[in-house]
Amino acid sequence: MENLSSTGNRFRRILRQSFAANLNLDPLLDENLEQWPHLNELVQCYRTDWVKDDSKYGCYDSIGPVSFQNQIFEGPDTDIETEMHLANARQTKVDDATDDEVPSTSGRQFTDADLSDPLCSKVAKHLGDSPLPAYEPVFDWENERSMIFGQRIPETYMLHYGSGLKISVKVLSLSFQAGLVEPFYGTICLYNMERREKLSEDFIFHVLPPEMQDARSSSETRGIFYLDAPSASVCLLIQLEKPASEEGGITPSVYSRKEPVHLNEREKQKLQVWSRIMPYRESFAWASVPLFDNSITAASGGSASPSSPLTPSISGSSSQDGISKSGAKITLDGKSSYSSGSSVVVEISNLNKVKESYTEDSLQDPKRKAHKPVKGVLKLEIEKLQAGSPDVESASESGSVINDSVETGDQFSDSPFGTSRGNDSDGKEIQRNGSTAQGNPNINSDDFQAFDFRTMTRNEPFLQLFHCLYVYPLTVSLSRKRNLFIRVELRKDDADVRRQPLEAMHPREPGVLLQRWAQTQVAVGSRVACYHDEVKVSLPAIWTPLHHLLFTFYHIDLQTKLEAPKPVVIGYAALPLSTHAQLRSEISLPIMKELVPHYLQDSGKERLDYLEDGQNVFKLRLRLCSSLYPVNERIRDFFLEYDRHTLRTSPPWGSELLEAINSLKNVDSTALLQFLQPILNMLLHLIGNAGETLQVAAFRAMVNILTRVQQESIDEAERNRFLVNYVDYAFDDFGGRQPPVYPGLSTVWGSLARSKAKGYRVGPVYDDVLAMAWFFLELIVKSMALEQTRLFYHNIPLGEDVPPMQLKEGVFRCIMQLYDCLLTEVHERCKKGLSLAKRLNSSLAFFCYDLLSVVEPRQVFELVSLYLDKFSGVCQPVLHDCKLTFLQIICDHDLFVEMPGRDPSDRNYLSSVLIQELFLTWDHDDLSQRAKAARILVFLLCKHEFDARYQKPEDKLYIAQLYFPLIGQVHIILEI
């Protein structure tokens, strides 16, 4: 027989889809993350490509279904006249239908000859009674397997924003009745008007007058926003800015005045000249676009167009001044249109002009003064994009999945599972959002994917690398009016006030390097200056107590001069990251008159003078969005002690680490889920390489975490989807950089199981261990399979199969002992009728099923033999049912036909065991179990019959010989 086993490498690498900006760490940290092991583990966890075992859930390639003609069987008491009438009626329908549409209730056969001969077609042909009820002559492998108790269901790999809505927004144009002669700048974000809550970061755009445009101005950039579900309170909040107005010059009121409507030449010239020398901006107008408000209709009085991608409607404004119209996406400049959905063009004509600076929270204040609307129109194109996780099997078409075998990594080892560098950044040139969407056909590389702030509150694991701080200056209260703006920068220390700040500020222009500082708008002529700016800061990977934000307050003269106005420093404010970054509440700071060395330290503060008598006159808000820095203190302590232990800087007994491990059980569920994958990786590292005390503590902590995650499953599935995703995709056994996990995990678990078997008290944790046994068993198998692939990857010719791995004697003995203890648990708990025993039985069966593809089959047969010895003979019905389920699972293996015997001279061991147990069952009194045994045989025979691999005569002969002993057994039963 040909070698028909699974081809080549069983693993497939799935490229990470990068949402957040490539992490720009400090150059020193980029080169040497080993000095912070927990940080290195976090970065590897988020950057390493997923590794998927394609053969884990089985595969079956069947031949095409046999085509049967539909027949109408007639019994002896059939009324001939009625039957003739029915046959004629059916024949009329046949003329206009395909074979599949003809009724399949039975007997009369409509052949091609019948249909071509109208005389013959009307003759009733009696074919006798129907031998069987109508059935579909197709073997449904998936459906049959789904009926197995404890059957594993594969999960598609998780992506952030994989569900819900995905909306693109593109600014088409901005026009004013007065004319567009100076540049305008704006931001768009998702905003919840009811809760006054910002849902996403800002998408920044600019609109230039024709004479200032160049080749880069005609950008096709879109903002991509993510929503969990439609909500009437969710809107697009649009805020516009313009160059700060000249004092005594042309004021913004020209865009809202009634007469004259248009700018005259002198006004145009003054605005053009001033806008070219004025680098600072001021607030101009704002508007909101409700996305899902049923009460809002288009200006025409009708409802939103049925082709609108956002249901139930889209409106340009809350005052019904907007005009919403639907239209197909038009191809521009020869570029192809976007691939999915239809777009809606929204014209926003109710731009609310502002006279003074403001904060976003104040926009909904009922006491806020209403100003004249701007006489202009902002035109947006809004489109609903396809949402949902892409299918793993088809995602390769978009570049996110590589269907070929996993290639060798180049960073850590020669292993085919080294860390991929596909998401690494070669420099610091990024867009403000910095995101590119690999493999997503709806998103272009120029698109801006706005970070969804709800990511930080979802009960989901972090899957992407993001590490930013959003800074929101709110108000500055001074005793006199000033034209005030704020410059924000990130500094490493306070030793030298002349030292340049870090390049950490995200720019407001696309395609620009990270900058040393960012600045807010100008609050013109205000005692209480208000700001709505969002400053995005790329944080260093590790913070020291001296890392801080420095705010510099400037006053600027807005009078006409020959050159750009020079700002004057008013004061400074400093905010240490280590004490304030994780705070979400409002922060108030005093303003220093000048900077002196060591201004953060108490000794330096004594020499400082403050504005406004040292009162806290500067208010701001921070929003930390990081998958590297946990807000939860217990997780931070665990990371710190993990580093000390790994670097051998803590005492040998590791008491601090032991305490940190035990405290993980008190971490709140949201924080635990968010850092689930790196925490599991670190605990597995300790289980494999730490001392016995730490190994046991890490294992118990892992059991506690898994149990909590499983119990909080929304869908109440037996295998939590987050845990399935970890085993199936995220876990790569440390990419070959460390020894494999399975020896240490088997040893620790086996030691606990043996203690339980000997009667020692192991606490209630052992029931949780049994409930989560499926997770540990699947983890052990994947660790083995990854080691197998790494061992043989470079030593086999291209296209040949990886040979099975022979487990070392000590490891195999440990697994045998663990397996024996778990079988004892199944045997004892089944007698008590506990459902946990049946689930554990299925998990043990799948463990053997998986091992048959990895290790030497004869070693697996030792486990099967151990199982059958434990459940030998005609045992209690519940135990015998478990045994049938066990056989049902392992005999469904892809290579069942090709399995060797237990001894070299024997034939297929699994088939001989199966036949023996089948006839033992058929001699049983329980009819349901006899039917189950028969169904197993029917399932296997049908599977072989339709298997595309076994269609040659010699293959069918071999399969027939496997089941030949059935003939003798059937003969004996018939004689009895």
NORMOUR-V51867 format. One record per backbone hydrogen bond with DSSP energy under -1.0 kcal/mol. NH is the residue of the N-H (numbers start at 1). CO is the residue of the C=O. If there is no record, write none. Layout:
nh:NH co:CO
nh:NH co:CO
This chain:
nh:12 co:52
nh:14 co:50
nh:15 co:400
nh:25 co:23
nh:30 co:26
nh:31 co:27
nh:32 co:28
nh:36 co:33
nh:40 co:36
nh:41 co:37
nh:42 co:38
nh:43 co:39
nh:44 co:40
nh:45 co:41
nh:46 co:42
nh:47 co:43
nh:48 co:44
nh:50 co:14
nh:51 co:729
nh:52 co:12
nh:54 co:10
nh:56 co:53
nh:58 co:55
nh:63 co:946
nh:78 co:75
nh:83 co:79
nh:84 co:80
nh:85 co:81
nh:86 co:82
nh:87 co:83
nh:88 co:84
nh:89 co:85
nh:90 co:86
nh:91 co:87
nh:92 co:88
nh:93 co:89
nh:94 co:90
nh:95 co:91
nh:97 co:94
nh:101 co:98
nh:107 co:72
nh:110 co:70
nh:115 co:111
nh:116 co:112
nh:117 co:113
nh:121 co:117
nh:123 co:120
nh:138 co:136
nh:141 co:139
nh:144 co:140
nh:145 co:141
nh:146 co:142
nh:148 co:145
nh:151 co:148
nh:162 co:159
nh:165 co:227
nh:167 co:225
nh:168 co:383
nh:169 co:223
nh:170 co:381
nh:172 co:379
nh:173 co:379
nh:175 co:377
nh:177 co:375
nh:184 co:207
nh:185 co:241
nh:186 co:205
nh:187 co:239
nh:188 co:203
nh:189 co:237
nh:191 co:235
nh:192 co:197
nh:193 co:233
nh:196 co:192
nh:197 co:192
nh:199 co:190
nh:200 co:190
nh:201 co:451
nh:203 co:188
nh:205 co:186
nh:207 co:184
nh:212 co:209
nh:217 co:214
nh:219 co:217
nh:223 co:169
nh:224 co:448
nh:225 co:167
nh:227 co:165
nh:234 co:231
nh:235 co:191
nh:236 co:289
nh:237 co:189
nh:238 co:287
nh:239 co:187
nh:240 co:285
nh:241 co:185
nh:242 co:282
nh:244 co:280
nh:247 co:558
nh:249 co:246
nh:254 co:251
nh:255 co:252
nh:256 co:253
nh:257 co:253
nh:263 co:178
nh:268 co:264
nh:269 co:265
nh:270 co:266
nh:271 co:267
nh:272 co:268
nh:273 co:269
nh:274 co:270
nh:275 co:271
nh:276 co:272
nh:278 co:274
nh:282 co:242
nh:284 co:240
nh:285 co:240
nh:286 co:352
nh:287 co:238
nh:289 co:236
nh:291 co:234
nh:296 co:293
nh:298 co:302
nh:301 co:298
nh:308 co:305
nh:315 co:290
nh:323 co:347
nh:325 co:345
nh:327 co:343
nh:335 co:332
nh:344 co:382
nh:345 co:325
nh:346 co:380
nh:347 co:323
nh:348 co:378
nh:352 co:286
nh:354 co:284
nh:363 co:360
nh:365 co:362
nh:368 co:365
nh:374 co:351
nh:375 co:255
nh:376 co:374
nh:377 co:175
nh:378 co:348
nh:379 co:173
nh:380 co:346
nh:381 co:170
nh:382 co:344
nh:383 co:168
nh:385 co:166
nh:395 co:391
nh:397 co:394
nh:398 co:395
nh:399 co:396
nh:400 co:395
nh:402 co:13
nh:409 co:415
nh:418 co:415
nh:424 co:421
nh:430 co:428
nh:440 co:437
nh:443 co:440
nh:447 co:444
nh:448 co:222
nh:450 co:224
nh:453 co:199
nh:455 co:452
nh:456 co:453
nh:457 co:454
nh:460 co:458
nh:462 co:674
nh:468 co:625
nh:469 co:537
nh:470 co:623
nh:471 co:535
nh:472 co:621
nh:474 co:619
nh:475 co:619
nh:476 co:529
nh:477 co:617
nh:478 co:527
nh:482 co:526
nh:484 co:482
nh:484 co:523
nh:485 co:554
nh:487 co:552
nh:488 co:518
nh:489 co:550
nh:491 co:548
nh:499 co:496
nh:502 co:490
nh:504 co:502
nh:504 co:515
nh:505 co:515
nh:506 co:536
nh:514 co:428
nh:515 co:505
nh:518 co:488
nh:520 co:486
nh:522 co:281
nh:523 co:484
nh:526 co:482
nh:529 co:476
nh:531 co:474
nh:535 co:471
nh:537 co:469
nh:538 co:504
nh:539 co:467
nh:547 co:544
nh:548 co:491
nh:549 co:575
nh:550 co:489
nh:551 co:573
nh:552 co:487
nh:553 co:571
nh:554 co:485
nh:555 co:568
nh:556 co:483
nh:568 co:555
nh:570 co:553
nh:571 co:553
nh:572 co:592
nh:573 co:551
nh:575 co:549
nh:577 co:547
nh:581 co:577
nh:583 co:580
nh:587 co:620
nh:589 co:618
nh:592 co:572
nh:593 co:609
nh:598 co:494
nh:605 co:601
nh:606 co:602
nh:607 co:604
nh:608 co:605
nh:611 co:591
nh:614 co:611
nh:615 co:612
nh:617 co:615
nh:618 co:589
nh:619 co:475
nh:620 co:587
nh:621 co:472
nh:623 co:470
nh:625 co:468
nh:627 co:466
nh:636 co:632
nh:637 co:633
nh:638 co:634
nh:639 co:635
nh:640 co:636
nh:641 co:637
nh:642 co:638
nh:643 co:639
nh:644 co:640
nh:645 co:641
nh:646 co:642
nh:647 co:643
nh:648 co:645
nh:649 co:644
nh:650 co:644
nh:654 co:651
nh:658 co:654
nh:659 co:655
nh:660 co:656
nh:661 co:657
nh:662 co:658
nh:663 co:659
nh:664 co:661
nh:666 co:663
nh:667 co:664
nh:672 co:668
nh:673 co:669
nh:674 co:670
nh:675 co:671
nh:676 co:673
nh:679 co:675
nh:680 co:676
nh:681 co:677
nh:682 co:678
nh:683 co:679
nh:684 co:680
nh:685 co:681
nh:686 co:682
nh:687 co:683
nh:688 co:684
nh:689 co:685
nh:690 co:686
nh:695 co:691
nh:696 co:692
nh:697 co:693
nh:698 co:694
nh:699 co:695
nh:700 co:696
nh:701 co:697
nh:702 co:698
nh:703 co:699
nh:704 co:700
nh:705 co:701
nh:706 co:702
nh:707 co:703
nh:708 co:704
nh:709 co:705
nh:710 co:706
nh:711 co:707
nh:712 co:708
nh:713 co:710
nh:724 co:720
nh:725 co:721
nh:726 co:722
nh:727 co:723
nh:728 co:724
nh:729 co:725
nh:730 co:725
nh:731 co:726
nh:735 co:732
nh:736 co:733
nh:737 co:734
nh:745 co:741
nh:746 co:742
nh:747 co:743
nh:748 co:744
nh:749 co:745
nh:750 co:746
nh:751 co:747
nh:752 co:748
nh:753 co:749
nh:754 co:750
nh:755 co:751
nh:756 co:752
nh:757 co:753
nh:758 co:754
nh:759 co:756
nh:760 co:755
nh:766 co:763
nh:769 co:765
nh:770 co:766
nh:771 co:767
nh:772 co:768
nh:773 co:770
nh:776 co:772
nh:777 co:773
nh:778 co:774
nh:779 co:775
nh:780 co:776
nh:781 co:777
nh:782 co:778
nh:783 co:779
nh:784 co:780
nh:785 co:781
nh:786 co:782
nh:787 co:783
nh:788 co:784
nh:789 co:785
nh:790 co:786
nh:791 co:787
nh:792 co:788
nh:793 co:789
nh:795 co:792
nh:800 co:797
nh:805 co:854
nh:812 co:808
nh:813 co:809
nh:814 co:810
nh:815 co:811
nh:816 co:812
nh:817 co:813
nh:818 co:814
nh:819 co:815
nh:820 co:816
nh:821 co:817
nh:822 co:818
nh:823 co:819
nh:824 co:820
nh:825 co:821
nh:826 co:822
nh:827 co:823
nh:828 co:824
nh:829 co:825
nh:830 co:826
nh:833 co:830
nh:834 co:829
nh:839 co:835
nh:840 co:836
nh:841 co:837
nh:842 co:838
nh:843 co:839
nh:844 co:840
nh:845 co:841
nh:846 co:842
nh:847 co:843
nh:848 co:844
nh:849 co:845
nh:850 co:846
nh:851 co:847
nh:852 co:848
nh:853 co:850
nh:854 co:851
nh:855 co:851
nh:856 co:805
nh:859 co:856
nh:860 co:856
nh:861 co:857
nh:864 co:860
nh:865 co:861
nh:866 co:862
nh:867 co:863
nh:868 co:864
nh:869 co:865
nh:870 co:866
nh:871 co:867
nh:872 co:869
nh:875 co:873
nh:880 co:876
nh:881 co:877
nh:882 co:878
nh:883 co:879
nh:884 co:880
nh:885 co:881
nh:886 co:882
nh:887 co:883
nh:888 co:884
nh:889 co:885
nh:890 co:886
nh:891 co:887
nh:892 co:889
nh:893 co:890
nh:896 co:893
nh:899 co:896
nh:906 co:903
nh:909 co:900
nh:912 co:908
nh:913 co:909
nh:914 co:910
nh:915 co:911
nh:916 co:912
nh:917 co:913
nh:918 co:914
nh:919 co:915
nh:920 co:916
nh:921 co:917
nh:922 co:918
nh:924 co:921
nh:930 co:926
nh:931 co:927
nh:932 co:928
nh:933 co:929
nh:934 co:930
nh:935 co:931
nh:936 co:932
nh:937 co:933
nh:938 co:934
nh:939 co:935
nh:940 co:936
nh:941 co:937
nh:942 co:938
nh:943 co:939
nh:944 co:940
nh:945 co:941
nh:946 co:942
nh:948 co:61
nh:950 co:947
nh:956 co:952
nh:957 co:953
nh:958 co:954
nh:959 co:955
nh:960 co:956
nh:961 co:957
nh:962 co:958
nh:963 co:959
nh:966 co:963
nh:967 co:964
nh:969 co:965
nh:970 co:966
nh:971 co:967
nh:972 co:968
nh:973 co:969
nh:974 co:970
nh:975 co:971
nh:976 co:972
